[in-house]
Amino acid sequence: MEYVDIYYAHRFDPETPKYETMSTFNDLVRRGLVYYIGMSNIPAHELVEYQMIAERHGFEPISVLQYSYSWYDRAIEADIVPVAKRFGMGLTAYSPLARGLLTGKYVDTTTGRWVIPPGSRAEFDQKLRNMFTDENLKKMISFVEFAKSKGATPTQLAIAWLLRRGDELGVTVIPIVSATSVQQLEEVVESLNINLSADDMKYLRRDLAGIRTVAIFF
């Protein structure tokens, strides 16, 4: 490799001076080894300090952030999103399907129960199974049914919601998606054709109110 498009500081390092971190990033950009600086899973107040150091010393600014963000997990809207908007940073959202919860495959809408398909992530992911509460079951059934009403899959609705929510917040949101087959990739791409109106977003926001928003990390 001759260069890296985005170099993320993945987590906050309290033992390294912020000036040292930002000056090192700046040197990498100036040498052409890195194009853009990113930061991930760093507390909002620390993030602001990094950016202020960059501005004060004329260093390369932070261009993009990477945090867990989805219809299920909206915790970053309280602090990280305002920081991104204030400094013009983009936001890449990991776990946009909430560990697979928002694919709808763990909900049987006919019987109104949680299900764990053989070979699925829920077989070994305790954090995912911890989400299988009665409250979340009601919300997920509603989410799945709403996706059907829009002619979409739950996965497509989850991605479409993120893109539309970014427009509402005034921040560019780029979901980080993964696929194990061409079919899954095509399903995700089709999310771009799902148009959610202001009324749709209000409905989803109201329906979301009962879901406990927590940060979900790998």
N, C-alpha and C positions, 0 to 999 in steps of 0.2 A: 504494500500500500504506500502511496505517495502522500496521502493526506486523509484526514478524517472530516466528514461533513459537520458533525456535531460531537463535541466532547462534553459529556456530562460529569459533574461532580455528583455522584450517586447519593451520598448521604452527608450530613453535616459532620465535620471534623473539628471538634472543639480544641484540639491540641495544636492545630496549625493556624498561625495568624492569618486573618482574612486577607490582609495585604499581600502576603506571600502567595496565597492561592490565586488571587486575581492578577498579580504581576506575572506569575508563571503561565496562566492561561493567555495573558496578553502576548507574552513572548512567543508562544506556540502559534498564535494567529499571525503575528507579524512575520514569522518565519515561513508561513504558508503551509504549516503542518496540520492546522486545524482551521476550519472555516467559521464555525460559530460555537459559542459557549452556551452550555445548558446546565441546569441544576435540577436535582430530583430529590423529593422527600426531605426537604430542608425547611425548618420552621419559618414562617413568614417574616418575623422580625429579623432573623438572621439573614434572610434573603435580601431584605431591604438594605442591610448594612453592606453586604457584598456589592450591591449595585451602586450604593453611594460612594464606596471606595473607588469603583471604576470611574464614576463621573468626576470625582475629585482629582484623580491622577491621570485622567485621559486614557484609561485602559479600555480595552474592548469590552463592551457591555454584555450582560447576559441577554441572550436572544430568545431562548426557549426554556420552558419548564416541563417537567415530567412528573405527574402525580396520578394516584388512583382517582378515577372520576367516572361516574356512571349514573344512570337513572336511580339506581339503588343507593349509591354512595356519593352524596353531594357535599361532603364535609368541607371541601376546599373552597366552596362558594363563600364561606364566611371570612376567609383571610387570604388565601393564595390567589384567587381570581382577582380581587381588588388590586393586589400587587402587580399582577400581570397586566391589568388594564392601565394602571398608573404609569408603568414603564414601557408599555408597548411590546410586551413579551408574548410569544405564542405559547400555546399549551398543548402538549401531547398527553393524551389520556390513556394510561395503561389500565388493564382490567375493565374495559368498557362494557363487558358482559357480566361483571361481578362474579368472577370465577366460574362462569357458565350458567349462573342462576337465570340470567335474562334470556337465555336461549329458549326457555320454556320446556326443555326436555325433562325437567324434574317435577313437572306438574301434570297430573291427569285431571283435566277439567271436567271429564265425565263423572268420575267418582269423587272429585274434590279432595284428592289426596296427593301427598308427595310420593314420588317414585324415584328409584335409583336404577337406571338402565345398566345392564351388565357391561362391564368394561369402561364405565363412565368415570369421570374424575371424582364424583361423590363417593365412590367405593373406598377411596383412600384419603380423601381430603376432609379432615375433621372440621376445619374452619368453614368449609362449604356446608357441611351437614348442620353446623350450628345455626345456619340461616334458615333451616327448615322449621320455622315456627308457625303456629296457627295464624298469627297476624300477617306474616309474610305470605302465607299460602293464599289468603284472601286477596292480597295485593297482586300477587303473581297471576292468579286466575283472571283478575280484572285486566291486567297488563296483556295477557295472552289473548283475551277476548277482544280487547281494543285493537290489537295488531290485526286480528282477523277482519275487523270492520274496516280497516284501512287497506285491505288486500295485501298485507305484509306478514312476514314471519316475525316472531318476537325479537330475533336477532336483528332484523332490519329496522324494526321500530326503535330498538335500543341505540343503534348507531345513528339513525336519523334524528333521534331526540338530541343526542350529543351535538350534532352539527347545527341543529336549529337553536339549541340552547346557547351555543357559542355566539350566534347572531344576536340573540336577546341580550347577552351579557356584554357584547362588544369586544369579545376576545376570540381569536382564531383557535379553534379546538380541533385537533387532529387525533382521532382514535387510533390506538395501536392495536391492530387486529392480527390474529394468527389463523391459519387454516391447515387442516390435515388432508384436504382434498380440493380438487378444482371446483367441485360443486359448492363447497363451503365458501371458497373465495368468490365465486360468482354470486352467491347469496349476499355476501357482504357488499360487493360492488353495487348491487341493485338497490342498496339503501339510499344511494344518491338520487333515486327516482321517487322516493317516498316524501311527499310534501305534507308537512304538518302545519296547520293553520294556528292562528293565535288562540282560537277556542280549543283546539286539540292540546296545545301546550298548557292551557289553563286546566283542562281536565286532568292531564297527567300530573300536573303540579299538585292539584287538590288530592288526587288519589295517592300521591306519594307522601302526603303529610303524616300518615301513620307509620311509615317505615323508619326505623331507627337508622340514622345515617352514621356510619362508622367508617374509619379508614381501614382499607383492606390491603395488606401488603403480602408479597410473596416471600 
